[in-house]
Amino acid sequence: MANSEGLVGSTSPAVPKQCGVTKPISVAGPSDFDVQKSLELEKFLVESGLYESKEETEKREEVLRRIRQITKEWVKRLTRLKGYSDQMVEDANAAIFTFGSYRLGVHGPGADIDTLCVGPSYVNREEDFFYLLHNMLAQTEEVTELQPIPDAHVPVMKFKFDGISIDLLYACISLMVVPDELDISEMSVLYNVDEPTVRSLNGCRVADQILKLVPNVEHFRTTLRCLKFWAKRRDVYSNVTGFLGGVNWALLVARICQLYPNAVPSMLVSRFFRVYTQWRWPNPVMLCPIEEDELGFPVWDPRKNPRDRTHHMPIITPAYPCMNSSYNVSTSTLRVMMEQFQFGNKICEEIELNKAKWGALFEPYMFFESYENYLQVDVLAADADDLRSWKGWVESRLRQLTLMIERDTYGKLQCHPHSYEVADTSREFAHCSFFMGLQRKQGERGQEGQKFDIRGTVDEFRHSINMYMFWKPGMEIYVSHIRKKQIPSHVFPSRYRQVGSRLSSLQKVDKPSSENADLYRSVSRDRYLKRKNSPTKEDVKHDIPNKRRSLGRDRRESVSPEILTKKCGSLSPLRSMTTPMEKMQSFEVGGGNVTDIVEDSKTHLENKEKAFSETAGSSECVSNSSVVAFLACDGGSCDGVGHESAMARREGSMEGSNSPNTPLGYSYEADSELSSENSCPTFSRELQKELETNAVAGLEVKSRVGISSKVHKPVMSLMAS
């Protein structure tokens, strides 16, 4: 945490060397007012419990020391088993590196530690890491909740060591002996390795590059800690559901630090919202030029890779091979984040005018009051261990549901996934629920009585979920449409409704326009449950290999809206329940008739609990049928779930449908029209230059005043003129 001497000392700045692909927007240092606001911000962060104690820091260091000890012993044992000489056994070594929030120095109490184990070339990932090391960890007294995920995009082993969550990755490099002083940022570590190894190494390499590319590391850390806390409070911190994760926020903050190299944290937070509310995506955010290399690994380049042209919010990693770290973002989640950036910008303007305190910036977003319609995804399992893996799989696929709905409604029905699961602690069986807000795209108009039919979309989603190769009896998923009034009470923290109503009224005072009406509405949680999620695939695949074909289960067929019962042996009693939730729903709102035969989630879970207690040992099971039928409303009653009819379609690939109206050679748009109340001509010119400079070579750059130009410089050498 920066101290007051460090802040005051930066009031007479020297012009720093250029950091990034353009010159800074401003090299001005802080005023006395800025210094005071930074001190207030840091005090607020401390009082919010974002810094861990000295004892916790020492415990983390001890845990890392023990993990180093175990991995070195593991490599030596393997070296001996593989028949190498005594000298090789003595020299055998494994190196442990950290990345993520711990490496960047912005972790808080209870945060996990992202770690990477680098081993020699003869120690492989499949058998040696996920089998022998797994067994060694399982026999270690301090290790609990051990969960290997070998088939993830980045293979990982998750566990708790003495109560501290660890995500352990493995990379074997082309060396027979791994030195203790290995420099992981060197290009040589990428020689003769596969792509999973490159992805595993990239976390550490990116973290090191970020710290090298920011002009003031302490100011960067304070600002990043603040923005991550803000993102969690505003419900936009979740890479797995299509928002931004830790590395994405770090890259965005690092770019602001480059553009304002002498600014203190209070200034950087304000400039963060000022810049990104006016950023014209898909212009990429880059900390350095994209580097090409003879190693041949693919890098982000929309000129060569059609897939890269579908990315909505490119945030490019600075280490080779440069990748888009935010490919999970969809049109719906980008819309939500832009609205939240506008909210943050408005509050920061008030703070700069001394009209608001820092606490106003971190008011929780009231998700469960923001929409009239929601999807509820109930996840059930036979026990807590099964639920941990099952819900991780379901959560990793929720982004695909968002993309499917966007595709099948042609972007007219927008989704806002809630970043965290909730559970009714009064229930005895293992379960949790995910929620997704639904609304019609703003500006779209429909005819009264027309509906969105997403039954086929939900059935396709369920089918992909049921392809889980580690499925066990008792693992179930139910999807239902609910109204705001049907949201179960257990999702609300204590005194939520009273506090929520107060916050909602405060946030609605200064609505800028009807287009941003949802920005100042609300819900979220009182608390933040951080958990690492199973990595997702970049591509949405329609034809998923049936890895469990041998099971031959009818349950995987799409049977909505009817319930299919079938003898299937002695399975979990959770599978022997039929509720009205599983029947077809039809909603006609506005004409006086409302037909709604769906139960609210509370009743559904009560029935499941009753089934759990009454049917233990039953040999009957039912299909895992989900039923979302029609979502319809008129213009005045449903706040946006529209009238446009969009039957589920299956033509075309999901990937190409993210931007259905975007041609292959789309152009980057650089908007020079900036609002007068929060910018100046210098800011406008420099941001325009930043957008144009970051545009990919050969693609057209447009402005709203009709001026167009070509950017012909190679991507790897883009610099400000």
C-alpha positions in Angstrom: 0.0 0.0 0.0 1.4 3.4 -1.0 2.2 5.8 1.8 1.7 9.5 2.1 5.3 10.3 1.4 5.2 8.3 -1.9 2.1 10.2 -2.9 3.3 13.7 -2.1 6.7 12.9 -3.6 5.1 12.4 -7.0 3.7 15.9 -7.2 6.7 17.1 -9.2 6.9 14.4 -11.8 9.7 13.8 -14.2 8.6 12.8 -17.7 8.9 9.0 -17.8 10.0 6.9 -20.7 7.1 5.8 -22.9 5.3 2.7 -21.6 3.0 0.9 -24.0 2.2 1.4 -27.7 1.4 5.1 -27.5 2.6 8.2 -25.6 0.8 9.0 -22.3 -2.4 11.0 -22.4 -1.1 13.1 -19.5 2.1 13.2 -17.5 0.6 15.6 -14.9 1.2 14.7 -11.3 -1.4 14.8 -8.4 -2.6 17.9 -6.7 -3.0 18.1 -3.0 -6.6 17.2 -3.4 -5.7 14.1 -5.4 -3.2 13.0 -2.7 -5.9 13.4 0.0 -8.4 11.4 -2.1 -5.9 8.7 -2.6 -5.2 8.5 1.2 -9.0 8.3 1.8 -9.3 5.5 -0.8 -6.5 3.5 0.7 -8.1 3.9 4.2 -11.4 2.7 2.7 -9.7 -0.4 1.2 -8.0 -1.3 4.5 -11.3 -0.9 6.5 -13.0 -3.1 3.9 -10.7 -5.9 4.8 -8.9 -6.2 1.5 -5.4 -6.6 3.1 -4.3 -9.8 4.9 -2.5 -9.8 8.2 1.2 -10.5 8.7 0.3 -13.9 10.2 -1.7 -14.8 7.1 1.2 -13.7 4.8 3.7 -15.9 6.8 1.3 -18.9 6.6 1.1 -18.5 2.8 4.9 -18.5 2.6 5.1 -21.6 4.7 2.5 -23.4 2.5 4.5 -22.5 -0.6 7.7 -23.8 1.1 5.9 -27.2 1.8 4.6 -27.5 -1.7 8.2 -26.9 -3.1 9.4 -29.6 -0.8 6.7 -32.1 -1.9 7.3 -31.4 -5.6 11.0 -31.8 -5.3 10.6 -35.1 -3.5 8.1 -36.2 -6.2 10.6 -35.4 -9.1 13.4 -37.2 -7.3 11.3 -40.3 -6.7 10.2 -40.3 -10.4 13.9 -39.9 -11.5 14.8 -43.0 -9.5 11.8 -45.0 -10.7 12.7 -44.2 -14.4 16.2 -45.7 -13.9 18.4 -42.6 -14.0 21.8 -42.5 -12.3 22.3 -41.5 -8.7 23.8 -38.2 -9.8 20.7 -37.5 -11.8 18.5 -38.3 -8.8 20.6 -35.9 -6.7 20.3 -33.1 -9.3 16.6 -33.7 -10.0 14.5 -30.6 -9.3 11.2 -28.9 -9.7 10.6 -25.2 -9.5 7.5 -23.5 -8.1 6.3 -20.2 -9.5 3.3 -18.1 -8.6 1.0 -16.0 -10.8 -2.3 -14.3 -10.6 -3.3 -12.0 -7.7 -0.6 -13.4 -5.4 2.2 -12.8 -7.9 0.8 -9.3 -8.6 0.6 -8.5 -4.9 -3.1 -7.8 -4.8 -4.5 -10.8 -3.0 -6.6 -10.5 0.0 -7.6 -12.6 3.0 -8.8 -16.1 2.0 -7.6 -15.7 -1.6 -6.2 -18.8 -3.4 -2.7 -19.1 -4.7 -2.2 -19.8 -8.4 1.0 -21.9 -8.6 3.0 -23.5 -11.5 5.3 -26.4 -11.1 8.0 -26.6 -13.7 9.6 -30.0 -14.1 12.2 -31.7 -16.4 11.4 -33.1 -19.8 11.0 -36.7 -18.7 8.3 -36.0 -16.2 5.0 -35.9 -18.0 1.6 -34.4 -17.0 -0.7 -37.3 -17.7 0.7 -40.1 -15.5 3.4 -38.5 -13.4 1.6 -35.3 -12.4 -2.0 -36.3 -12.3 -1.3 -39.8 -10.9 1.8 -40.0 -8.8 1.9 -36.4 -7.5 -1.9 -36.7 -6.9 -1.4 -39.8 -4.8 1.4 -38.1 -2.8 -0.8 -35.1 -2.1 -3.8 -37.3 -1.2 -1.6 -38.9 1.5 -0.4 -35.5 2.9 -2.2 -34.7 6.1 -2.6 -31.0 5.3 -4.2 -31.5 1.9 -8.0 -31.6 1.6 -10.6 -31.2 -1.2 -8.2 -32.6 -3.8 -9.7 -32.3 -7.3 -7.7 -33.0 -10.4 -9.0 -31.5 -13.7 -6.8 -33.1 -16.4 -9.1 -32.3 -19.4 -9.4 -28.6 -18.7 -8.2 -26.0 -21.3 -5.4 -25.4 -18.8 -5.0 -28.7 -16.9 -5.0 -28.0 -13.1 -5.0 -29.8 -9.8 -7.1 -28.0 -7.1 -6.8 -28.5 -3.4 -6.5 -26.9 0.0 -3.3 -27.0 1.9 -3.7 -26.2 5.5 -6.9 -24.4 4.7 -5.4 -22.3 1.8 -6.8 -22.9 -1.6 -4.2 -23.9 -4.2 -4.5 -24.1 -8.0 -1.5 -26.1 -9.2 -0.5 -26.3 -12.9 2.3 -28.3 -14.4 4.7 -27.6 -17.3 7.6 -29.8 -18.4 10.3 -28.0 -20.3 13.0 -29.3 -22.6 15.6 -29.5 -19.9 16.9 -32.6 -18.1 17.6 -30.6 -15.0 15.5 -27.6 -13.9 17.7 -24.9 -12.2 16.4 -23.1 -9.1 17.2 -19.8 -10.8 15.2 -20.5 -14.0 14.0 -17.3 -15.7 10.6 -18.2 -16.9 10.3 -15.0 -19.0 13.0 -16.3 -21.4 11.7 -17.4 -24.8 13.8 -20.6 -24.5 11.4 -22.2 -22.0 8.9 -22.4 -24.9 11.2 -24.6 -27.1 9.7 -28.0 -27.9 6.7 -27.8 -25.7 3.0 -28.4 -26.5 0.2 -25.9 -26.3 -1.2 -26.9 -22.9 2.3 -26.3 -21.5 2.4 -22.9 -23.2 -0.9 -22.0 -21.6 0.3 -23.2 -18.3 3.5 -21.1 -18.5 1.7 -18.1 -19.8 0.1 -17.1 -16.5 3.5 -16.5 -14.9 5.0 -14.9 -18.0 2.1 -12.5 -18.3 2.2 -11.5 -14.6 5.9 -10.8 -14.8 5.5 -8.7 -18.0 2.7 -6.6 -16.4 4.9 -5.7 -13.5 7.7 -4.7 -15.9 5.4 -2.6 -18.1 3.7 -0.4 -15.5 5.5 2.9 -14.5 4.7 2.7 -10.8 4.1 -0.8 -9.3 2.7 0.4 -6.0 0.1 2.7 -7.6 -0.8 -0.1 -10.0 -1.4 -2.5 -7.1 -3.6 -0.1 -5.1 -5.6 0.8 -8.2 -6.0 -2.9 -9.2 -7.1 -3.9 -5.7 -9.7 -1.1 -5.8 -11.0 -2.0 -9.3 -11.2 -5.8 -8.5 -13.2 -5.0 -5.3 -15.5 -2.7 -7.4 -16.0 -5.4 -10.0 -17.1 -7.9 -7.4 -19.5 -5.5 -5.8 -21.0 -4.6 -9.2 -21.3 -8.3 -10.2 -19.0 -8.1 -13.3 -16.1 -10.2 -11.9 -16.3 -13.6 -13.4 -14.3 -14.8 -16.5 -16.2 -18.1 -16.6 -19.6 -16.5 -17.0 -18.5 -14.1 -19.7 -17.3 -11.1 -17.7 -13.7 -10.3 -16.8 -11.4 -12.2 -14.5 -8.3 -11.2 -12.5 -5.8 -11.0 -15.4 -8.3 -9.0 -17.5 -8.7 -6.4 -14.9 -5.0 -6.3 -14.3 -4.3 -5.6 -18.0 -7.0 -2.9 -18.2 -5.6 -1.1 -15.1 -2.0 -1.5 -16.4 -2.9 0.3 -19.6 -4.4 3.2 -17.6 -1.2 3.4 -15.6 0.7 3.7 -18.8 -1.5 6.5 -20.1 -1.2 8.4 -16.8 2.3 7.5 -15.6 2.4 10.1 -12.8 -1.1 9.7 -11.5 -1.9 8.5 -8.0 -4.5 5.8 -7.3 -7.5 8.1 -6.9 -6.7 9.7 -10.3 -6.1 6.3 -11.9 -9.5 5.0 -10.7 -11.2 8.0 -12.1 -9.3 7.9 -15.4 -10.1 4.1 -15.7 -13.8 4.8 -15.9 -13.3 7.9 -18.1 -11.3 6.1 -20.7 -13.3 2.8 -20.8 -16.7 4.4 -21.0 -15.5 6.0 -24.2 -13.4 3.1 -25.6 -14.7 1.8 -28.9 -14.6 -1.9 -28.8 -13.5 -4.1 -30.5 -10.4 -1.9 -30.6 -7.9 -4.0 -28.6 -6.2 -3.0 -25.3 -2.5 -3.7 -25.6 0.4 -3.0 -23.2 3.0 -3.6 -25.9 3.3 -4.5 -29.5 2.2 -8.0 -30.5 5.3 -10.1 -30.9 5.8 -12.6 -33.7 8.3 -15.4 -33.3 9.7 -18.3 -35.3 8.3 -20.8 -32.7 5.1 -20.7 -34.6 2.5 -20.5 -31.8 -0.7 -18.7 -32.9 -1.0 -15.1 -31.7 -4.1 -12.8 -31.8 -4.5 -11.3 -35.3 -7.9 -10.7 -36.8 -6.2 -10.3 -40.2 -5.2 -13.9 -40.3 -7.6 -15.6 -37.9 -11.3 -15.4 -38.7 -12.1 -16.5 -35.1 -10.4 -13.4 -33.7 -12.7 -11.2 -35.6 -15.7 -12.4 -33.5 -14.1 -11.2 -30.2 -16.1 -8.3 -28.7 -13.7 -7.0 -26.1 -10.1 -7.9 -27.0 -7.6 -7.5 -24.1 -4.3 -8.8 -25.3 -1.7 -10.4 -23.1 1.8 -8.9 -23.3 3.9 -12.1 -23.3 4.5 -14.3 -26.3 2.4 -15.9 -27.6 0.1 -12.8 -27.3 -3.6 -13.9 -26.9 -6.9 -12.3 -26.2 -7.5 -12.9 -22.5 -11.2 -11.9 -22.7 -12.6 -14.1 -25.5 -15.4 -15.2 -23.1 -17.1 -11.8 -23.3 -20.4 -11.8 -25.3 -22.5 -8.9 -26.6 -24.8 -9.3 -23.5 -22.0 -9.2 -20.9 -20.2 -6.4 -22.7 -23.4 -4.4 -22.5 -23.6 -5.0 -18.8 -20.0 -4.0 -18.2 -20.3 -0.8 -20.3 -23.3 0.2 -18.2 -21.3 -0.4 -15.0 -18.4 1.6 -16.3 -20.8 4.5 -16.8 -22.0 4.1 -13.3 -18.4 4.2 -12.0 -17.6 7.2 -14.1 -20.6 9.1 -12.7 -19.7 8.4 -9.1 -16.0 9.3 -9.7 -17.1 12.7 -11.2 -19.1 13.3 -8.0 -16.1 12.3 -5.8 -13.9 14.7 -7.7 -16.4 17.5 -7.0 -16.5 16.4 -3.4 -20.2 15.5 -3.7 -19.7 11.8 -2.8 -17.5 9.5 -0.8 -15.6 6.4 -1.9 -18.2 4.1 -0.4 -20.7 5.2 -3.0 -18.6 3.7 -5.7 -18.8 0.3 -4.1 -22.6 0.1 -3.5 -23.6 -3.5 -4.4 -25.4 -4.0 -7.7 -28.9 -5.3 -6.9 -29.1 -8.0 -9.5 -32.4 -9.5 -8.3 -34.3 -6.3 -8.6 -32.9 -5.3 -12.1 -35.0 -7.6 -14.3 -38.6 -8.8 -14.5 -37.6 -12.2 -15.9 -34.9 -14.7 -14.9 -33.7 -18.1 -15.8 -33.0 -20.3 -12.7 -30.6 -23.2 -13.1 -30.9 -25.6 -10.2 -27.9 -28.0 -9.8 -28.3 -31.1 -7.5 -26.0 -34.0 -6.6 -26.0 -36.9 -4.2 -23.4 -35.4 -1.8 -21.2 -32.3 -1.3 -18.2 -33.8 -3.1 -20.2 -34.7 -6.2 -21.8 -31.2 -6.1 -18.4 -29.5 -6.1 -17.4 -31.1 -9.4 -20.9 -31.0 -10.9 -21.6 -27.4 -10.3 -18.1 -26.5 -11.5 -18.9 -28.2 -14.8 -22.3 -26.5 -15.1 -20.9 -23.1 -14.3 -18.2 -23.5 -16.9 -21.0 -24.0 -19.5 -23.3 -21.2 -18.5 -21.5 -18.9 -20.9 -22.6 -21.2 -23.7 -26.2 -20.8 -22.7 -25.8 -17.0 -23.0 -24.3 -17.5 -26.5 -27.0 -19.9 -27.5 -29.8 -17.5 -26.5 -28.1 -14.7 -28.3 -27.8 -16.9 -31.4 -31.4 -18.2 -31.4 -33.0 -14.9 -30.7 -30.7 -13.0 -33.2 -29.4 -10.9 -30.3 -32.9 -9.6 -29.4 -33.0 -11.3 -26.0 -30.1 -10.3 -23.8 -28.8 -12.2 -20.8 -27.1 -11.1 -17.6 -25.6 -14.1 -15.8 -25.2 -13.7 -12.0 -21.6 -14.3 -11.1 -22.2 -16.5 -8.1 -24.2 -19.5 -7.1 -26.6 -19.4 -4.2 -28.0 -22.2 -2.0 -30.7 -22.6 0.6 -28.8 -23.7 3.7 -31.9 -25.0 5.3 -32.1 -27.8 2.8 -30.5 -31.2 3.6 -29.6 -32.3 0.1 -26.6 -31.0 -1.9 -27.7 -28.3 -4.3 -27.1 -24.8 -5.6 -28.7 -22.4 -8.1 -27.5 -20.1 -10.8 -29.5 -17.1 -12.1 -29.6 -15.2 -15.3 -31.5 -12.0 -15.9 -33.3 -11.6 -19.2 -34.4 -8.5 -21.1 -35.2 -7.5 -24.6 -32.4 -5.6 -26.4 -32.9 -1.9 -25.9 -34.3 -0.2 -29.0 -36.0 -3.4 -30.3 -39.8 -3.2 -30.7 -42.2 -6.1 -31.0 -45.9 -6.7 -31.4 -48.1 -7.5 -28.5 -48.5 -11.2 -27.9 -45.3 -12.3 -29.7 -42.9 -14.5 -27.7 -39.4 -15.7 -27.4 -39.5 -19.5 -27.5 -36.2 -20.9 -26.1 -37.3 -24.4 -25.3 -35.0 -25.8 -28.0 -32.2 -23.6 -26.8 -32.4 -24.9 -23.3 -32.7 -28.5 -24.4 -29.5 -28.1 -26.4 -27.8 -26.6 -23.4 -29.0 -29.5 -21.2 -27.8 -32.0 -23.7 -24.3 -30.4 -23.6 -24.3 -30.4 -19.8 -25.2 -34.1 -19.7 -22.1 -35.0 -21.8 -20.1 -34.6 -18.6 -17.7 -37.5 -18.7 -17.6 -37.8 -14.9 -21.4 -37.9 -14.4 -22.7 -39.9 -11.4 -26.2 -40.9 -10.4 -27.8 -38.0 -8.5 -26.2 -35.3 -10.6 -29.2 -33.3 -12.0 -29.9 -29.9 -13.6 -33.2 -28.1 -13.9 -33.8 -24.9 -15.8 -36.9 -22.8 -15.3 -38.2 -19.3 -16.1 -39.3 -17.3 -13.1 -40.6 -13.8 -12.6 -39.0 -11.3 -10.2 -41.8 -11.9 -7.7 -41.0 -15.7 -7.7 -37.3 -15.3 -6.7 -36.8 -17.5 -3.7 -36.2 -15.6 -0.5 -33.0 -17.5 0.4 -31.1 -15.7 -2.3 -31.5 -12.4 -0.5 -29.1 -11.5 2.3 -30.5 -10.3 5.6 -32.2 -6.9 5.4 -31.6 -7.0 1.6 -35.0 -5.8 0.6 -34.9 -2.8 2.8 -31.4 -1.9 1.9 -32.0 -2.7 -1.8 -35.0 -0.4 -2.0 -33.0 2.4 -0.5 -30.0 1.9 -2.9 -32.3 1.5 -5.8 -34.0 4.9 -5.1 -30.6 6.5 -4.7 -29.3 5.1 -7.9 -32.3 6.3 -9.9 -31.9 10.0 -9.1 -29.8 11.0 -12.1 -30.6 8.6 -14.9 -28.8 9.9 -18.0 -31.2 8.5 -20.5 -33.9 5.9 -21.1 -31.3 3.8 -22.9 -29.3 3.3 -19.7 -32.4 2.8 -17.5 -31.1 -0.6 -16.3 -27.8 1.0 -15.1 -29.3 2.4 -12.0 -31.3 -0.6 -11.0 -30.0 -3.4 -9.1 -29.0 -6.5 -6.9 -26.2 -8.3 -5.6 -24.8 -10.1 -2.7 -23.6 -8.8 0.6 -20.7 -11.2 0.5 -18.3 -12.5 -2.1 -17.7 -16.2 -2.4 -14.5 -16.6 -4.4 -13.9 -19.8 -6.1 -11.8 -20.9 -9.0 -13.8 -22.3 -11.8 -13.2 -24.9 -14.3 -11.7 -23.3 -17.4 -14.0 -23.1 -20.4 -13.5 -23.8 -24.0 -13.1 -20.9 -26.4 -15.4 -22.4 -29.0 -19.0 -23.4 -28.7 -19.3 -26.9 -30.2 -22.6 -28.2 -31.4 -21.4 -31.8 -31.9 -20.0 -32.9 -28.6 -18.5 -36.4 -28.6 -20.6 -38.7 -26.5 -18.0 -39.8 -24.0 -20.6 -41.7 -22.0 -22.3 -43.5 -24.8 -21.8 -46.8 -23.0 -24.2 -45.7 -20.4 -27.0 -45.7 -22.9 -29.2 -43.4 -20.9 -32.5 -42.0 -22.2 -32.0 -39.2 -19.7 -29.8 -37.4 -22.2 -32.5 -37.0 -24.8 -34.4 -33.7 -25.1 -37.8 -34.5 -23.7 -39.2 -31.2 -22.7 -42.0 -30.5 -21.9 -43.1 -34.0 -20.9 -41.6 -36.0 -18.1 -40.0 -39.3 -19.1 -39.8 -42.0 -16.4 -37.8 -45.1 -16.9 -36.6 -48.0 -14.9 -32.9 -47.5 -14.5 -31.7 -49.4 -11.4 -31.1 -48.1 -8.0 -30.2 -44.4 -8.4 -30.2 -41.4 -6.2 -33.6 -40.5 -4.7 -33.0 -37.0 -6.1 -33.9 -38.4 -9.5 -37.3 -39.6 -8.5 -39.2 -36.4 -8.3 -41.6 -34.8 -10.8 -42.7 -31.2 -10.1 -44.8 -28.6 -12.0 -41.4 -26.9 -12.7 -40.8 -29.6 -15.2 -43.9 -29.0 -17.3 -44.4 -26.6 -20.1 -44.8 -22.9 -19.2 -46.8 -20.5 -21.3 -47.0 -16.8 -20.5 -49.5 -14.3 -22.0 -49.0 -11.0 -20.3 -50.8 -7.8 -21.1 -54.2 -9.2 -22.3 -55.5 -10.0 -18.9 -54.7 -13.7 -19.1 -51.7 -15.2 -17.3 -51.1 -18.9 -17.5 -48.2 -19.9 -15.3 -47.9 -23.5 -14.2 -44.4 -23.2 -12.9 -43.7 -23.4 -9.2 -41.3 -21.0 -7.6 -37.9 -22.4 -6.7 -38.6 -22.6 -3.0 -41.5 -25.0 -3.6 -39.4 -27.0 -6.0 -36.6 -27.5 -3.5 -39.1 -28.3 -0.8 -40.5 -31.1 -3.1 -37.0 -32.3 -3.8 -36.2 -32.4 -0.1 -39.4 -34.3 0.5 -38.5 -36.8 -2.2 -35.1 -37.2 -0.7 -36.5 -38.2 2.6 -39.4 -40.4 1.3 -37.9 -42.3 -1.6 -34.5 -43.4 -0.4 -33.6 -46.5 -2.1 -36.2 -46.2 -4.9 -35.4 -47.8 -8.2 -37.4 -45.3 -10.2 -35.8 -42.4 -11.8 -37.0 -39.6 -14.1 -35.4 -37.8 -17.0 -33.5 -34.7 -16.3 -36.0 -32.6 -18.2 -35.8 -28.8 -18.2 -38.6 -26.7 -19.5 -38.4 -23.1 -20.5 -41.1 -22.5 -23.0 -42.2 -19.0 -23.8 -41.1 -15.6 -22.5 -43.5 -12.9 -23.6 -44.6 -9.5 -22.4 -46.0 -6.2 -23.6 -44.2 -3.0 -23.6 -45.4 -1.9 -20.2 -45.4 -4.9 -18.0 -42.2 -6.8 -18.4 -39.4 -4.3 -18.8 -37.9 -5.7 -21.8 -38.4 -9.4 -22.5 -39.7 -8.7 -25.9 -42.3 -9.5 -28.4 -40.1 -10.6 -31.2 -40.7 -14.2 -32.0 -37.5 -16.1 -32.4 -37.9 -19.8 -32.6 -34.8 -21.9 -31.8 -32.6 -22.2 -34.8 -29.7 -24.5 -35.4 -28.1 -23.1 -38.6 -24.6 -21.8 -38.6 -21.9 -22.0 -36.0 -22.2 -20.4 -32.6 -18.9 -18.7 -33.1 -19.9 -16.8 -36.1 -23.2 -15.8 -34.6 -21.7 -13.7 -31.9 -21.8 -10.8 -34.3 -24.4 -11.8 -36.9 -24.3 -8.5 -38.7 -20.5 -8.2 -38.8 -18.8 -9.0 -42.1 -15.5 -10.9 -42.1 -13.6 -7.7 -42.8 -15.2 -5.6 -40.2 -13.6 -2.3 -39.3 -12.5 -0.9 -36.0 -14.4 2.2 -35.0 -12.6 5.0 -33.2 -15.1 7.5 -31.8 -13.8 11.0 -31.4 -17.0 12.3 -30.1 -16.4 12.6 -26.3 -18.6 14.1 -23.7 -17.6 17.6 -22.7 -18.4 17.2 -19.0 -15.7 14.5 -18.4 -13.0 15.1 -20.9 -10.9 17.8 -22.5 -9.6 18.3 -26.1 -6.2 16.9 -25.2 -7.9 13.8 -23.7 -10.0 13.4 -26.9 -7.1 13.7 -29.2 -4.9 11.3 -27.2 -7.7 8.7 -26.8 -8.5 8.9 -30.5 -4.8 8.3 -31.2 -4.8 5.4 -28.8 -7.8 3.8 -30.6 -6.3 4.3 -34.0 -2.9 3.1 -33.0 -4.3 -0.1 -31.6 -6.3 -0.8 -34.7 -5.0 -3.8 -36.6 -3.0 -3.1 -39.8 -5.1 -3.0 -43.0 -8.5 -2.6 -41.2 -10.5 0.6 -41.6 -10.7 3.1 -38.8 -13.9 5.1 -38.7 -15.1 8.1 -36.7 -18.7 9.4 -36.3 -17.9 12.5 -38.3 -17.4 10.3 -41.3 -13.7 10.5 -41.6 -11.9 7.3 -42.4 -8.3 6.4 -42.7 -6.2 3.3 -43.1 -3.7 2.1 -40.5 -0.9 0.4 -42.4 1.8 -0.1 -39.8 2.5 -3.7 -38.8 0.9 -4.7 -35.5 4.2 -5.5 -33.9 5.6 -2.0 -34.4 2.6 0.2 -33.7 3.6 3.4 -31.9 2.1 6.8 -31.6 3.2 9.2 -34.3 
